[in-house]
Amino acid sequence: MIANSALKRRFVYLVEKPFSNRDAQRFGIQTVVANGFIAEVWDVGLLCSPKYPRDNRFSEDVNIRIFRNFDDLKCALKDLHPDDVLLGLVGMSIEQAWAYRRLRAAIFNSEATLATITNGHSPFDRWDTLWDKAKHVCSMSCSRLLRVRHGVNLILNELKLNVGNCMTLLNQRKLDYVFAGASVMGVDRLLVGSNTQVFTIHSLDTDILLHSDRKSDSSKKHDHIVYLDSLGPLHPELKAYQLEFGLETSDFYSSNVRCLLHLQALLGKPCVVAAHPRANQGQLDEYFSPIKVFYNQTAQLVANSACVVAEPSMSLGMAAWFDKPAIILWNNDLADWNKQMIIDFRDALGCAVWDVNDQTTWETPTVDKERYEMYRSSYMKQPGSINKPFWQAVCDEVLSKSLVQ
């Protein structure tokens, strides 16, 4: 096949969440365009995640197409050619085998070059394969399985997942590329075939850290404590995936602020808040008063901090990257899934955990250098991996393949 040189190759991002200006930057739109592609975003959220909050705020600089039925999506997919790239940012994980079965069927019937990425990893990511997930289910305590409603739902979900995986097995088409972070964890292995090319780069958000000096700069004063906000009960994915948080917004933030004010007195340094990237300017100010909130400055705030405080979040990787002592805040009223995340991050980082209602746990944090090093290599960037910006590495690899076969 000889590609039509008069036509530019299309690079299509398949997403299920509203594509913001932050997403345009994070997913390398400018880099893709600079490398000669036509960048497009196909939003299938109304088909796959209709409950996800949609506030009609989209990136103004990207060609975004919103699909409202599968017939239109299938027609659009038929217009893609083998030298076009379809990057699936949705429907590629093992847990999505059943719920996204129609989307998968449509995608894998396309002639386009099929690719996916792994956005990032954390200690909470356990299920690398279907077997790993099955072992987890079997290891669940009898007391949980004996709860009739929970047990029935669990069995039904597992049956659906198995049916979804059988459908995946019947489809002979596999991914052409997996552009991974520190590992391919998170991608359904049934979508990876013998001809799938897997490239380990680094976690997506490590791009902004690549050229940062991990060692403390003695010329700068590390004169503040930084709290890494993760939106807590305000996070839109709680509603989208029907997750219970366990705490009201005011109770959650007031208890956290109480801990931060105590830490200020303990270390003799002021505390600042690094707002979650999805937070709107000024959205969090009232919740953290009298502590000042900064927006879109997380990496810089962590690099120049004396200590990091956080909710369980992948942003804790920045504490590991810059070798900063870290504290994770615990609340007994949090939902079980959130508590498990805290335990997983604690075990991986060896960091302190403060119970917001028990001051006997409020001890000065230290750095476990061995665990931090393991965390960086396991979840952020493997030693010796490609040392390029993520999306430039993606474009270089895709473009390196001859269009003449």
C-alpha positions in Angstrom: 0.0 0.0 0.0 1.3 3.5 -0.8 -0.1 6.3 1.3 -1.4 9.4 -0.4 1.3 11.9 0.3 -1.2 14.8 -0.5 -3.2 13.9 2.5 -2.0 14.5 6.1 -2.3 11.6 8.5 -5.0 11.9 11.1 -4.3 11.4 14.8 -7.5 10.7 16.6 -7.9 10.8 20.3 -10.8 8.7 21.6 -12.0 10.1 24.9 -15.0 9.8 27.2 -14.6 12.9 29.3 -14.9 16.6 28.3 -11.6 17.5 26.7 -10.2 20.7 28.4 -7.4 23.0 27.6 -5.4 21.2 30.3 -6.1 17.9 28.4 -4.9 19.5 25.1 -1.6 20.2 26.8 -1.3 17.0 28.7 -2.1 14.8 25.7 0.4 16.6 23.4 -1.9 18.1 20.8 0.7 20.8 19.8 3.4 18.1 19.5 1.2 15.9 17.4 0.4 18.8 15.0 4.0 20.0 14.9 4.9 16.5 13.7 2.6 16.8 10.7 -0.6 15.1 11.9 -4.1 16.5 11.9 -5.2 16.2 15.5 -8.8 15.3 16.3 -10.7 14.4 19.5 -13.6 12.1 19.3 -15.7 12.3 22.5 -17.7 9.1 23.1 -18.7 10.0 26.7 -22.4 10.1 25.9 -22.2 6.5 24.7 -20.0 5.1 27.4 -20.1 7.4 30.5 -23.4 9.3 30.3 -23.3 10.1 34.0 -20.0 11.9 33.9 -20.5 15.6 34.6 -20.4 17.6 31.4 -20.1 21.3 31.9 -19.6 22.2 28.2 -16.1 23.5 28.8 -14.0 22.2 25.9 -10.6 23.1 24.6 -11.1 25.9 22.0 -8.0 25.0 20.0 -8.9 21.4 19.2 -11.2 19.8 16.6 -13.7 18.0 18.9 -16.4 15.8 17.6 -19.1 14.5 20.1 -20.8 11.2 19.2 -24.4 10.5 20.3 -24.9 7.1 18.7 -22.8 4.1 17.7 -23.9 4.3 14.0 -22.3 7.7 13.6 -19.1 6.4 15.3 -18.9 3.4 13.1 -19.3 5.5 10.0 -16.5 7.8 11.2 -14.2 4.9 11.9 -14.8 3.6 8.3 -13.2 6.8 7.0 -9.9 6.2 8.8 -7.1 4.7 6.8 -4.2 2.4 7.9 -1.8 5.3 8.1 -4.2 7.2 10.5 -3.6 6.7 14.2 -6.6 6.0 16.5 -5.4 6.4 20.1 -7.8 4.8 22.6 -7.9 6.7 25.9 -11.0 4.7 26.9 -12.2 1.1 26.9 -8.7 -0.4 27.0 -8.5 -1.7 30.6 -9.4 -5.2 31.9 -12.3 -3.8 34.0 -13.9 -2.3 30.9 -14.2 -5.5 28.9 -18.0 -5.8 29.4 -19.1 -2.2 29.8 -17.2 -1.0 26.7 -17.8 -4.1 24.6 -19.7 -2.2 21.8 -17.0 0.5 21.7 -14.2 -2.2 21.5 -16.0 -4.0 18.7 -16.3 -0.8 16.7 -12.7 0.3 17.3 -11.1 -3.1 16.4 -13.0 -3.2 13.1 -11.3 0.0 12.0 -8.4 -0.1 9.5 -6.5 2.7 11.4 -3.3 2.1 13.3 -4.6 1.3 16.8 -2.7 2.5 19.9 -3.2 3.2 23.5 -1.2 4.7 26.4 -0.9 4.1 30.1 -1.5 7.5 31.7 0.2 6.6 35.0 0.4 4.1 37.7 0.1 4.0 41.5 0.3 1.3 44.2 -3.5 1.0 44.0 -3.2 -0.5 40.5 -3.3 -4.2 41.3 -4.9 -6.1 38.4 -2.4 -6.6 35.7 -4.2 -9.6 34.2 -7.6 -11.3 34.5 -5.9 -13.9 36.7 -4.7 -11.2 39.1 -8.2 -9.9 39.4 -9.6 -13.4 39.9 -7.1 -14.0 42.7 -8.2 -10.7 44.4 -11.8 -11.7 44.3 -11.0 -15.2 45.8 -9.0 -13.6 48.5 -11.8 -11.3 49.7 -12.9 -11.9 53.3 -15.9 -14.2 53.9 -17.6 -11.5 55.8 -17.8 -9.3 52.7 -19.0 -12.1 50.5 -21.6 -13.1 53.0 -23.3 -9.7 52.5 -26.0 -10.9 50.2 -26.4 -7.8 48.1 -22.6 -7.3 47.8 -22.0 -10.9 47.0 -24.7 -11.1 44.3 -23.4 -7.9 42.7 -19.8 -9.1 42.8 -20.7 -12.4 41.1 -22.8 -10.7 38.4 -20.0 -8.2 37.7 -17.5 -11.0 37.4 -19.7 -12.9 35.1 -20.1 -9.9 32.9 -16.4 -9.3 32.9 -15.7 -12.9 31.8 -18.3 -12.6 29.0 -16.6 -9.4 27.9 -13.2 -11.1 27.9 -14.6 -13.9 25.8 -15.8 -11.4 23.3 -12.3 -9.8 23.2 -10.7 -13.2 22.6 -13.0 -13.7 19.6 -11.7 -10.5 18.0 -8.5 -11.3 16.1 -7.4 -7.7 15.7 -5.1 -6.5 18.4 -3.5 -3.2 19.3 -0.6 -2.0 17.1 1.1 0.0 19.8 1.1 0.4 23.5 3.0 3.5 24.7 3.5 2.8 28.3 4.6 4.6 31.4 6.8 2.6 33.8 4.9 -0.5 32.8 1.9 -1.7 30.7 -0.2 -2.3 33.8 -3.7 -1.0 33.2 -4.0 -2.2 29.6 -6.1 -5.4 29.0 -3.5 -8.0 28.0 -6.1 -9.6 25.8 -5.8 -6.6 23.5 -2.0 -7.1 23.2 -0.9 -9.6 20.5 2.4 -11.0 19.3 2.7 -8.1 16.8 1.9 -5.4 19.3 4.8 -3.0 19.8 5.2 -1.9 23.4 7.4 1.1 24.2 8.2 2.0 27.8 8.6 5.8 28.1 7.5 7.2 31.5 4.3 8.1 33.2 2.5 10.9 31.3 2.8 13.5 34.1 6.5 12.8 34.5 7.1 15.0 31.5 7.1 18.1 33.5 9.6 16.6 35.9 12.1 15.2 33.4 14.4 18.3 33.4 13.8 19.2 37.0 16.7 18.8 39.4 15.6 16.1 41.8 18.2 17.2 44.4 17.4 20.1 46.7 18.9 23.5 45.6 20.7 24.8 48.7 20.4 28.3 47.3 16.7 28.2 47.7 14.8 28.3 50.9 12.5 25.4 51.4 10.3 27.5 53.6 6.8 26.1 53.1 4.7 23.0 53.5 2.6 22.1 50.4 -0.8 20.3 50.5 -1.6 18.5 47.3 -5.3 18.8 46.8 -7.2 16.0 44.9 -10.6 17.6 45.0 -11.8 15.0 47.6 -15.7 14.8 47.5 -15.7 17.4 44.7 -14.0 15.1 42.2 -16.3 14.6 39.2 -15.4 10.9 38.8 -17.2 10.1 42.1 -20.5 10.9 40.5 -19.6 9.4 37.1 -18.7 6.0 38.7 -21.2 6.2 41.5 -18.6 6.1 44.3 -19.3 7.0 47.9 -16.7 9.3 49.4 -17.9 9.0 53.0 -17.6 12.6 54.1 -19.4 15.9 53.4 -17.3 18.5 51.6 -17.2 20.9 54.6 -16.3 18.2 57.1 -13.5 16.8 54.8 -11.8 20.1 54.3 -12.2 21.5 57.8 -10.5 18.4 59.3 -7.7 18.6 56.8 -7.1 22.3 57.4 -6.9 21.6 61.2 -4.0 19.2 60.5 -2.3 21.6 58.2 -2.4 24.4 60.8 -1.0 22.0 63.4 1.8 21.1 61.1 2.6 24.8 60.5 3.1 25.2 64.2 5.1 21.9 64.5 7.6 22.7 61.7 7.5 26.5 62.1 6.8 26.9 58.4 3.7 28.2 56.5 1.5 25.9 54.5 0.2 26.5 51.0 -2.2 24.4 48.8 -1.5 23.2 45.3 -4.9 22.9 43.7 -5.8 19.9 41.7 -5.3 20.6 37.9 -9.1 20.2 37.3 -10.0 22.9 39.9 -11.2 26.2 38.6 -9.4 29.3 39.6 -10.7 30.3 43.1 -12.9 27.2 43.5 -11.0 25.9 46.6 -10.2 29.2 48.3 -13.1 29.1 50.7 -12.5 25.5 51.8 -8.8 26.2 52.8 -9.1 29.6 54.4 -6.9 31.0 55.9 -4.4 28.9 53.9 -3.5 30.3 50.5 -4.3 28.2 47.4 -2.1 28.2 44.3 -3.4 27.0 40.9 -1.4 25.2 38.2 1.9 25.4 40.1 2.1 21.9 41.7 5.5 20.8 40.5 7.2 24.1 41.5 5.6 24.1 44.9 6.7 20.6 45.7 10.2 21.1 44.4 10.7 24.1 46.7 8.8 22.6 49.8 10.0 21.3 53.1 7.2 18.7 53.4 4.3 17.4 51.3 0.8 16.6 52.7 -1.7 14.9 50.5 -4.8 12.8 49.9 -4.1 9.4 48.2 -3.2 10.5 44.7 -0.7 9.9 41.9 0.6 13.4 42.6 2.4 11.9 45.6 4.9 10.7 43.0 6.2 14.3 43.1 7.2 13.8 46.7 9.2 10.7 45.7 10.7 12.5 42.7 12.0 15.4 44.8 12.8 13.3 47.9 10.3 15.3 50.1 9.0 13.8 53.4 5.3 13.1 53.0 2.1 12.8 55.1 -1.1 11.3 53.9 -4.3 12.3 55.8 -6.6 9.5 57.2 -10.2 9.9 58.2 -12.1 7.0 59.7 -15.2 8.1 57.9 -13.7 7.8 54.4 -15.1 5.1 52.1 -13.3 1.7 52.2 -11.8 2.1 48.7 -10.2 5.4 49.8 -8.8 3.9 53.0 -7.3 1.1 50.9 -5.6 3.7 48.7 -4.0 5.3 51.7 -2.7 2.0 52.9 -1.3 1.2 49.5 0.5 4.5 49.2 1.8 4.3 52.7 3.3 0.8 52.1 4.8 1.9 48.8 6.4 5.2 50.0 6.9 4.4 53.7 5.4 7.8 54.4 3.6 9.0 57.5 -0.2 8.7 57.9 -2.0 11.2 60.1 -5.4 10.4 61.5 -7.1 13.8 61.3 -9.0 13.0 64.6 -6.1 11.5 66.5 -3.2 13.8 67.4 -1.1 11.0 68.7 -0.5 10.0 65.1 0.7 13.5 64.1 4.5 12.8 64.0 7.2 14.6 62.0 7.6 12.7 58.6 10.8 11.4 57.2 12.0 10.1 53.8 12.5 6.4 53.2 15.1 6.7 50.4 14.9 3.0 49.4 11.1 3.0 49.0 11.2 6.3 47.2 13.7 4.9 44.7 11.5 1.8 44.2 8.5 4.0 43.7 10.1 6.1 41.0 11.2 3.1 39.0 8.0 1.2 39.5 5.4 3.9 38.9 7.1 6.9 37.2 10.1 6.1 35.0 12.2 3.0 34.6 16.0 3.5 34.6 17.3 3.6 31.1 14.0 4.3 29.4 13.5 6.9 26.7 14.5 10.3 27.8 12.2 12.3 25.5 9.0 14.2 26.1 6.2 11.5 26.0 4.4 12.7 22.9 7.5 13.4 20.9 8.5 9.8 21.6 5.1 8.6 20.4 5.3 10.7 17.2 8.9 9.6 16.5 8.0 5.9 16.7 4.8 6.2 14.6 6.5 8.3 12.0 9.5 6.0 11.8 7.4 3.3 10.2 7.5 3.3 6.5 4.2 4.1 4.8 5.1 1.8 2.0 4.5 -1.9 2.8 
